[in-house]
Amino acid sequence: MSESSWPNESWRTRRKYVRIRKDTFPWSDSNRSLYRLKCILQLAFVLVFGIQRVAWPGVEPSFTDITKISGITRLVDDHYASYPKWWLSGLHLVDLDGDGDLDLFLSAHGKGVSSASWGIAVTTDFDNDCVADVLVNGKHFLKILRGTGGGSFECVNSLWGIADISAASIDDGLCFGDIDADGDLDIIGYTSISGQRRFAVYRNDLPARNWLRIRLIGLPGNRGAAGAKIRIYTHDESRLLWYEQVTIYDSQAAASYYSLPITERHFGLDKWKIVNISIEFYPSQRLIWRRGVPANSVVVIAEQLTSRQTPSP
């Protein structure tokens, strides 16, 4: 048995990888006892050594279905047991608790916050407290979920004075952005959806905190920098403040973020006045750092061609 780095560097994993020599165990998948031993050993590597990828002789690395062992199957089964008519129709990955890992959010047709398939959801920071908030609409609701830390949220529509109503029509989406250029995000939402539809413009007058906006410019063919990974650290890089992977998609015309000619993402910084930024562009995986970035500013970061690359025609 030997340790090495994961052979496909595009995974960019920090976990260990172990290769088993052919002569270590003379098993065959047709031999049930030895196959069970193989499974037990696989589990032991995970639990004891923290090794999550094991290369068995004669088996090429591939994808592994971890739905059951991760607990997702049980959670979905339990939800169906409680709500037999639940119509799952949306799968989303988002860092809900700000720990740098992607969490799974399930949406569906029907009523309630998780029924967002007639609308859409996005994470940003409306109160600039450096904790992700969620703006989600559906049939026929608009919810502002303020992040309270650790992946927990509270609905603040009443507290912030935002009407809990949305047309949630096929061509509808979320409407928010800094319309008065004061450093916080404002919201436009419906107030009536029957007869002549009406809407309200909500100016954000929450207590002022520090913020940062990052604009990304990718190479030709991906100018919007889709897939780029944004990480924001404290000035000494001892703490990860934000992580977001840029997603650009539309459900017909239902935009998932405010739209500008250049991709922009907004981050609240709370008390932090200086931060460090790293951008990992996709698919080149080029890593660009910006250190000592002051709060309350807009930073433009462009992916650059190397000497081996030529621009697309």
Protein Blocks (a to p, Z undefined) as FASTA:
>chain_A
ZZdddfblmlopabdcddddfklpccdfklmklmmmmmmmmmmmmmmnopabdcdehiac
ddddfklmnommmmmmmmmmmmmmbccfbdcdddfkonopacdddddededjklmmlmcc
ddddfkonopacddddddddddddddebjhiacdfklmnopacddfkiakbccdddjfko
nopacddddfbfghjadddddddfbdcdddddddddddehilnogoiacddddfkopacf
bdcddddddehjacfbdcdfbdcddddekjafbdcddddddfklpacddehiaehiacdd
dddddfkbccdZZ
